[in-house]
Amino acid sequence: MDSSQDKNAPSPIPTLGRFPALDRVEYPADLRNLSVEQLKQVADELRAETVDAVSTTGGHLGASLGVVELTVALHAVFDTPDDKVIWDVGHQAYPHKILTGRRDRIRTLRQPGGLSGFTRRAESKYDPFGAAHSSTSISAGLGMAVAHHLRAEEDPSYRERNVIAVIGDGSISAGMAYEAMNNAAVAGPGAERLIVILNDNEMSIAPPVGAMSNYLSRLMSSRKFMGLRELAGKFVKKLPAPVERTARKADEYARGMITGGTLFEELGFYYVGPVDGHDLPQLVSILRNLRDTDNGPIMLHVITEKGHGYQPAEKAGDKYHAVAKFNVVTGEQKKGPAGPPSYTSVFSRELTRRAATDNKIAAITAAMPSGTGLDAFAKAYPDRFFDVGIAEQHAVTFAAGMATEGLRPFCAIYSTFLQRAYDQVMHDVVLQKLPVRFAIDRAGLVGADGATHAGSFDADFSHLRQFRVIL
Ligand SMILES: Cc1ncc(C[n+]2csc(CCOP(=O)(O)OP(=O)(O)O)c2C)c(N)n1
């Protein structure tokens, strides 16, 4: 999507030097009596403020720019912080932080003593759940929704709340997201207040991989954007009686009863979409409908563009996923002084070199081909390279399976994300004495990303040597 031809195109950056609309919004309540036109101006200024702030701190820019309209619409429609908005991973929450009383500290992002680059419960009551490792939002949101119901049963003054989990198309590839969806339809009363928003920008850090990603692309291309007319059919209950029958047909069509349901409907979700995630007026009216329906759990499929509204980030989604400090006008990122070769580059070069003479070597990443240095290996040996998506547990056991058949798999995973697969390391690799090699990147303390990204348990791997697993 080129924003210069887009009807929802935000004002070009960096022409905005002042932020008259944004200046009047300290907390989400300040959005709730604004017209849609005024909200649009807030969104444009919020985008410019996000670019300007991240240019001075570095951080996750692309994902944040993609959800500016969604952030404004969510806070305008829902009664946050009592209604809960959970941002999966949390790396796209910079605009959310600006609108929730943290604008004055937004230029301390990722600095010592400053705002976290992710959501943190300790930082704000608008962050109902801390994140940084992906794919936790549906589980946490479901837990909150069910808990609200139980508490309301006990205490009649307690009001049940909407819970909104915003999850990306990359993060929904992880097993944990499916475990949560599998449970949502049967979790009992309260679960109907869960709204999952699938933020589909057809990007993870790298282009997303796997059957789910292909499925979402097909879903997107086989259906035109859902407009307000189709949406009306989704909410039959709210329509006057004479139009109900026609609307019910549209509802059945939209639910997939006539055309064949979506995967989400098969799992028991009420699927709505796809909708244009940069069309603020439409987002506001869709979210208002979802807020007032009892049809949940709901899956709202929103299409966005990573980096939307800032050309350098639109053009190179991968390079602007996370950025160093940069020049707003040119988009040029500041390079630090050259240091000694990194662990990543040495591993990348050496593995690629050895694979030339050893065709049993295979390499596995969980959605981080460039971060782990395996992109070079992928180019040279595409048949022996496997990006399994955000699926660390699967990556480890998949490698173990390969090792049983005589391959030499190298599993390259950041230390912090390997925490998710400790059971697989122990149960599937170590106890069976399978020669899987782990290249554990970003070990130890990592700085700006903070505690969630620290490889705090690396030292514990030393005891695995007794099992003669090569580490
Ligand atoms: C368990 C885990 N593995 C890997 C990562 C590294 N990571 C951070 S963001 C990201 C991509 C997320 O893609 P998506 O959910 O589509 O969100 P987008 O950035 O496109 O908004 C990855 C792989 C992580 N945060 N957590």
The ligand as a Gaussian input file, in Angstrom:
#p B3LYP/6-31G(d) Opt

LIG

1 1
 C        8.763000     -16.027000      21.835000
 C        9.350000     -14.950000      20.965000
 N       10.119000     -15.296000      19.915000
 C       10.665000     -14.342000      19.129000
 C       10.438000     -13.018000      19.381000
 C       11.124000     -11.950000      18.543000
 N       10.135000     -11.120000      17.827000
 C        9.759000      -9.918000      18.279000
 S        8.615000      -9.213000      17.314000
 C        8.625000     -10.516000      16.256000
 C        7.746000     -10.497000      15.055000
 C        6.318000     -10.286000      15.418000
 O        5.568000     -10.235000      14.241000
 P        4.048000      -9.842000      14.299000
 O        3.375000     -10.556000      15.398000
 O        3.491000     -10.014000      12.929000
 O        4.058000      -8.312000      14.710000
 P        4.506000      -7.023000      13.848000
 O        5.901000      -6.721000      14.277000
 O        4.426000      -7.367000      12.406000
 O        3.545000      -5.989000      14.243000
 C        9.539000     -11.496000      16.659000
 C        9.813000     -12.749000      15.950000
 C        9.630000     -12.704000      20.493000
 N        9.374000     -11.432000      20.841000
 N        9.103000     -13.670000      21.256000

